[in-house]
């Protein structure tokens, strides 16, 4: 496994690195062999934040936690990731058994323009072709309210998003 442990405003001691490695290696009992994992540990005032990202066959498993102690933050984020894995493995098994597809509700997006809006962050990422169901699962795994992906069926860039009513929406381009 290629494990990258980084520190922001904190030196990564051998004991801290060993503890993070030990906890991430325990995830292999749920996921099989993990090829790569990234852990970012940061400290701001008395807040100890841990962010862990594990890419899995095109999906991203991600969690972050913040407490007053770095070791407890590591424990909480790993517990969170374990629950995510169990939840989505159960969903996959039910989906395979029932052969039902997720129903996607499509609705138009209305954008409100603000006079003082500014772009404060730009993010770049590789787009992998996937089905709508895989995109919804990936969106839930990383904990975001929307997800941009390349639709494997239409070969176009699409966006899935979580609606206020709990259902999902799909935005498809129209040329």
Phi and psi in degrees as GROMACS dihedral restraints (atoms count N, CA, C in turn):
[ dihedral_restraints ]
;  ai    aj    ak    al  type     phi  dphi    fc
    3     4     5     6     1   -96.8    20    10
    4     5     6     7     1   102.8    20    10
    6     7     8     9     1  -108.6    20    10
    7     8     9    10     1   124.9    20    10
    9    10    11    12     1  -112.0    20    10
   10    11    12    13     1   119.0    20    10
   12    13    14    15     1  -114.6    20    10
   13    14    15    16     1   116.8    20    10
   15    16    17    18     1  -115.8    20    10
   16    17    18    19     1   152.6    20    10
   18    19    20    21     1  -125.5    20    10
   19    20    21    22     1   137.3    20    10
   21    22    23    24     1  -116.8    20    10
   22    23    24    25     1   118.7    20    10
   24    25    26    27     1    63.0    20    10
   25    26    27    28     1    23.7    20    10
   27    28    29    30     1  -152.2    20    10
   28    29    30    31     1   133.6    20    10
   30    31    32    33     1   -77.5    20    10
   31    32    33    34     1   137.3    20    10
   33    34    35    36     1   -87.4    20    10
   34    35    36    37     1   106.2    20    10
   36    37    38    39     1   -79.0    20    10
   37    38    39    40     1   162.5    20    10
   39    40    41    42     1   -61.6    20    10
   40    41    42    43     1   -39.9    20    10
   42    43    44    45     1   -67.2    20    10
   43    44    45    46     1   -37.7    20    10
   45    46    47    48     1   -68.0    20    10
   46    47    48    49     1   -44.0    20    10
   48    49    50    51     1   -61.0    20    10
   49    50    51    52     1   -44.1    20    10
   51    52    53    54     1   -61.8    20    10
   52    53    54    55     1   -40.1    20    10
   54    55    56    57     1   -64.8    20    10
   55    56    57    58     1   -44.2    20    10
   57    58    59    60     1   -63.5    20    10
   58    59    60    61     1   -44.9    20    10
   60    61    62    63     1   -60.1    20    10
   61    62    63    64     1   -45.6    20    10
   63    64    65    66     1   -58.4    20    10
   64    65    66    67     1   -45.5    20    10
   66    67    68    69     1   -67.6    20    10
   67    68    69    70     1   -39.9    20    10
   69    70    71    72     1   -70.6    20    10
   70    71    72    73     1   -37.3    20    10
   72    73    74    75     1   -62.2    20    10
   73    74    75    76     1   -28.7    20    10
   75    76    77    78     1   -65.7    20    10
   76    77    78    79     1   -23.8    20    10
   78    79    80    81     1   -65.8    20    10
   79    80    81    82     1   -20.3    20    10
   81    82    83    84     1   -64.0    20    10
   82    83    84    85     1   -23.3    20    10
   84    85    86    87     1   -68.3    20    10
   85    86    87    88     1   -24.4    20    10
   87    88    89    90     1   -91.5    20    10
   88    89    90    91     1   -35.2    20    10
   90    91    92    93     1  -108.9    20    10
   91    92    93    94     1    -7.4    20    10
   93    94    95    96     1    81.0    20    10
   94    95    96    97     1  -158.4    20    10
   96    97    98    99     1   -74.1    20    10
   97    98    99   100     1   129.8    20    10
   99   100   101   102     1   -96.0    20    10
  100   101   102   103     1   125.6    20    10
  102   103   104   105     1   -79.7    20    10
  103   104   105   106     1   -39.4    20    10
  105   106   107   108     1  -146.7    20    10
  106   107   108   109     1   147.1    20    10
  108   109   110   111     1  -152.1    20    10
  109   110   111   112     1   146.8    20    10
  111   112   113   114     1  -127.3    20    10
  112   113   114   115     1   133.6    20    10
  114   115   116   117     1  -127.4    20    10
  115   116   117   118     1   127.3    20    10
  117   118   119   120     1  -116.5    20    10
  118   119   120   121     1   120.5    20    10
  120   121   122   123     1  -109.1    20    10
  121   122   123   124     1   130.4    20    10
  123   124   125   126     1  -139.8    20    10
  124   125   126   127     1   154.2    20    10
  126   127   128   129     1  -131.2    20    10
  127   128   129   130     1   129.8    20    10
  129   130   131   132     1  -134.4    20    10
  130   131   132   133     1   115.6    20    10
  132   133   134   135     1    56.1    20    10
  133   134   135   136     1  -114.9    20    10
  135   136   137   138     1  -109.5    20    10
  136   137   138   139     1    17.8    20    10
  138   139   140   141     1  -101.6    20    10
  139   140   141   142     1   122.6    20    10
  141   142   143   144     1  -107.2    20    10
  142   143   144   145     1   114.0    20    10
  144   145   146   147     1  -111.5    20    10
  145   146   147   148     1   137.6    20    10
  147   148   149   150     1  -126.4    20    10
  148   149   150   151     1   128.5    20    10
  150   151   152   153     1  -121.1    20    10
  151   152   153   154     1   127.9    20    10
  153   154   155   156     1  -123.9    20    10
  154   155   156   157     1   132.1    20    10
  156   157   158   159     1  -128.0    20    10
  157   158   159   160     1   128.2    20    10
  159   160   161   162     1  -129.5    20    10
  160   161   162   163     1   110.0    20    10
  162   163   164   165     1   -76.2    20    10
  163   164   165   166     1   133.5    20    10
  165   166   167   168     1  -132.8    20    10
  166   167   168   169     1   107.1    20    10
  168   169   170   171     1    42.9    20    10
  169   170   171   172     1    48.9    20    10
  171   172   173   174     1    89.2    20    10
  172   173   174   175     1    -8.9    20    10
  174   175   176   177     1  -103.7    20    10
  175   176   177   178     1   156.3    20    10
  177   178   179   180     1  -115.9    20    10
  178   179   180   181     1   123.3    20    10
  180   181   182   183     1  -100.7    20    10
  181   182   183   184     1   119.9    20    10
  183   184   185   186     1  -140.8    20    10
  184   185   186   187     1   140.8    20    10
  186   187   188   189     1  -153.1    20    10
  187   188   189   190     1   153.2    20    10
  189   190   191   192     1  -145.1    20    10
  190   191   192   193     1   145.9    20    10
  192   193   194   195     1  -143.6    20    10
  193   194   195   196     1   155.9    20    10
  195   196   197   198     1  -140.9    20    10
  196   197   198   199     1   124.6    20    10
  198   199   200   201     1  -141.1    20    10
  199   200   201   202     1  -169.9    20    10
  201   202   203   204     1   -87.2    20    10
  202   203   204   205     1    -6.8    20    10
  204   205   206   207     1  -133.4    20    10
  205   206   207   208     1   133.2    20    10
  207   208   209   210     1   -64.6    20    10
  208   209   210   211     1   -41.1    20    10
  210   211   212   213     1   -65.7    20    10
  211   212   213   214     1   -40.2    20    10
  213   214   215   216     1   -69.8    20    10
  214   215   216   217     1   -32.0    20    10
  216   217   218   219     1   -64.0    20    10
  217   218   219   220     1   -41.2    20    10
  219   220   221   222     1   -62.1    20    10
  220   221   222   223     1   -45.6    20    10
  222   223   224   225     1   -60.1    20    10
  223   224   225   226     1   -45.7    20    10
  225   226   227   228     1   -65.2    20    10
  226   227   228   229     1   -42.0    20    10
  228   229   230   231     1   -68.7    20    10
  229   230   231   232     1   -35.6    20    10
  231   232   233   234     1   -70.9    20    10
  232   233   234   235     1   -37.4    20    10
  234   235   236   237     1   -61.4    20    10
  235   236   237   238     1   -41.6    20    10
  237   238   239   240     1   -61.7    20    10
  238   239   240   241     1   -43.9    20    10
  240   241   242   243     1   -66.2    20    10
  241   242   243   244     1   -38.4    20    10
  243   244   245   246     1   -62.5    20    10
  244   245   246   247     1   -42.2    20    10
  246   247   248   249     1   -64.6    20    10
  247   248   249   250     1   -39.8    20    10
  249   250   251   252     1   -61.1    20    10
  250   251   252   253     1   -44.7    20    10
  252   253   254   255     1   -63.2    20    10
  253   254   255   256     1   -46.2    20    10
  255   256   257   258     1   -61.2    20    10
  256   257   258   259     1   -42.5    20    10
  258   259   260   261     1   -61.3    20    10
  259   260   261   262     1   -47.8    20    10
  261   262   263   264     1   -78.8    20    10
  262   263   264   265     1   -26.7    20    10
  264   265   266   267     1   -65.9    20    10
  265   266   267   268     1   -40.7    20    10
  267   268   269   270     1   -63.2    20    10
  268   269   270   271     1   -43.4    20    10
  270   271   272   273     1   -60.9    20    10
  271   272   273   274     1   -43.2    20    10
  273   274   275   276     1   -63.5    20    10
  274   275   276   277     1   -42.3    20    10
  276   277   278   279     1   -64.4    20    10
  277   278   279   280     1   -44.1    20    10
  279   280   281   282     1   -63.0    20    10
  280   281   282   283     1   -39.8    20    10
  282   283   284   285     1   -64.1    20    10
  283   284   285   286     1   -43.6    20    10
  285   286   287   288     1   -66.2    20    10
  286   287   288   289     1   -41.5    20    10
  288   289   290   291     1   -67.7    20    10
  289   290   291   292     1   -43.2    20    10
  291   292   293   294     1   -87.8    20    10
  292   293   294   295     1   -18.1    20    10
  294   295   296   297     1    58.8    20    10
  295   296   297   298     1    23.7    20    10
  297   298   299   300     1   -90.6    20    10
  298   299   300   301     1   143.7    20    10
  300   301   302   303     1  -100.3    20    10
  301   302   303   304     1   151.3    20    10
  303   304   305   306     1   -69.2    20    10
  304   305   306   307     1   132.1    20    10
  306   307   308   309     1   -85.4    20    10
  307   308   309   310     1   125.9    20    10
  309   310   311   312     1  -103.7    20    10
  310   311   312   313     1   125.2    20    10
  312   313   314   315     1   -94.0    20    10
  313   314   315   316     1   126.0    20    10
  315   316   317   318     1  -102.7    20    10
  316   317   318   319     1   130.2    20    10
  318   319   320   321     1  -141.7    20    10
  319   320   321   322     1   150.9    20    10
  321   322   323   324     1   -70.1    20    10
  322   323   324   325     1   152.5    20    10
  324   325   326   327     1  -103.4    20    10
  325   326   327   328     1   129.1    20    10
  327   328   329   330     1  -106.8    20    10
  328   329   330   331     1   124.8    20    10
  330   331   332   333     1  -103.9    20    10
  331   332   333   334     1   132.1    20    10
  333   334   335   336     1   -97.9    20    10
  334   335   336   337     1   125.9    20    10
  336   337   338   339     1   -92.8    20    10
  337   338   339   340     1   131.6    20    10
  339   340   341   342     1  -107.1    20    10
  340   341   342   343     1   147.4    20    10
  342   343   344   345     1   -66.6    20    10
  343   344   345   346     1   -37.6    20    10
  345   346   347   348     1  -103.9    20    10
  346   347   348   349     1    21.4    20    10
  348   349   350   351     1   -71.2    20    10
  349   350   351   352     1   140.4    20    10
  351   352   353   354     1  -136.5    20    10
  352   353   354   355     1   148.5    20    10
  354   355   356   357     1   -85.8    20    10
  355   356   357   358     1   117.4    20    10
  357   358   359   360     1  -105.7    20    10
  358   359   360   361     1   -12.1    20    10
  360   361   362   363     1  -151.9    20    10
  361   362   363   364     1   137.8    20    10
  363   364   365   366     1  -119.6    20    10
  364   365   366   367     1   134.2    20    10
  366   367   368   369     1  -126.2    20    10
  367   368   369   370     1   133.3    20    10
  369   370   371   372     1  -116.4    20    10
  370   371   372   373     1   141.5    20    10
  372   373   374   375     1  -154.6    20    10
  373   374   375   376     1   155.9    20    10
  375   376   377   378     1   -78.3    20    10
  376   377   378   379     1   137.7    20    10
  378   379   380   381     1  -100.5    20    10
  379   380   381   382     1   123.2    20    10
  381   382   383   384     1  -106.4    20    10
  382   383   384   385     1   134.0    20    10
  384   385   386   387     1   -63.2    20    10
  385   386   387   388     1   132.8    20    10
  387   388   389   390     1  -155.5    20    10
  388   389   390   391     1   165.9    20    10
  390   391   392   393     1   -79.7    20    10
  391   392   393   394     1   167.4    20    10
  393   394   395   396     1   -62.6    20    10
  394   395   396   397     1   -41.0    20    10
  396   397   398   399     1   -62.1    20    10
  397   398   399   400     1   -41.4    20    10
  399   400   401   402     1   -64.6    20    10
  400   401   402   403     1   -38.1    20    10
  402   403   404   405     1   -65.1    20    10
  403   404   405   406     1   -40.9    20    10
  405   406   407   408     1   -62.5    20    10
  406   407   408   409     1   -42.9    20    10
  408   409   410   411     1   -64.2    20    10
  409   410   411   412     1   -43.2    20    10
  411   412   413   414     1   -62.9    20    10
  412   413   414   415     1   -42.1    20    10
  414   415   416   417     1   -58.9    20    10
  415   416   417   418     1   -45.3    20    10
  417   418   419   420     1   -67.3    20    10
  418   419   420   421     1   -36.3    20    10
  420   421   422   423     1   -63.1    20    10
  421   422   423   424     1   -40.4    20    10
  423   424   425   426     1   -88.0    20    10
  424   425   426   427     1    -6.5    20    10
  426   427   428   429     1    78.3    20    10
  427   428   429   430     1    25.1    20    10
  429   430   431   432     1   -99.5    20    10
  430   431   432   433     1   166.3    20    10
  432   433   434   435     1   -94.8    20    10
  433   434   435   436     1    -3.9    20    10
  435   436   437   438     1  -150.8    20    10
  436   437   438   439     1   163.6    20    10
  438   439   440   441     1  -151.9    20    10
  439   440   441   442     1   128.5    20    10
  441   442   443   444     1   -96.6    20    10
  442   443   444   445     1   132.6    20    10
  444   445   446   447     1  -151.9    20    10
  445   446   447   448     1   165.7    20    10
  447   448   449   450     1   -95.7    20    10
  448   449   450   451     1   117.6    20    10
  450   451   452   453     1   -71.4    20    10
  451   452   453   454     1   120.8    20    10
  453   454   455   456     1   -66.0    20    10
  454   455   456   457     1   -26.9    20    10
  456   457   458   459     1   -80.9    20    10
  457   458   459   460     1   -45.2    20    10
  459   460   461   462     1   -97.8    20    10
  460   461   462   463     1   -10.8    20    10
  462   463   464   465     1    58.2    20    10
  463   464   465   466     1    32.2    20    10
  465   466   467   468     1  -122.3    20    10
  466   467   468   469     1   160.2    20    10
  468   469   470   471     1   -78.0    20    10
  469   470   471   472     1   127.2    20    10
  471   472   473   474     1  -126.0    20    10
  472   473   474   475     1   166.0    20    10
  474   475   476   477     1  -131.1    20    10
  475   476   477   478     1   128.9    20    10
  477   478   479   480     1  -105.7    20    10
  478   479   480   481     1   148.3    20    10
  480   481   482   483     1  -147.8    20    10
  481   482   483   484     1   157.6    20    10
  483   484   485   486     1   -92.4    20    10
  484   485   486   487     1   126.6    20    10
  486   487   488   489     1   -86.5    20    10
  487   488   489   490     1   163.7    20    10
  489   490   491   492     1   -63.8    20    10
  490   491   492   493     1   -27.6    20    10
  492   493   494   495     1   -82.0    20    10
  493   494   495   496     1     2.6    20    10
  495   496   497   498     1    94.9    20    10
  496   497   498   499     1   -11.9    20    10
  498   499   500   501     1   -85.5    20    10
  499   500   501   502     1  -177.7    20    10
  501   502   503   504     1  -117.6    20    10
  502   503   504   505     1   152.8    20    10
  504   505   506   507     1  -121.4    20    10
  505   506   507   508     1   156.5    20    10
  507   508   509   510     1  -128.3    20    10
  508   509   510   511     1   127.0    20    10
  510   511   512   513     1  -107.5    20    10
  511   512   513   514     1   121.4    20    10
  513   514   515   516     1  -116.7    20    10
  514   515   516   517     1   139.6    20    10
  516   517   518   519     1   -72.4    20    10
  517   518   519   520     1   148.9    20    10
  519   520   521   522     1  -128.4    20    10
  520   521   522   523     1   119.1    20    10
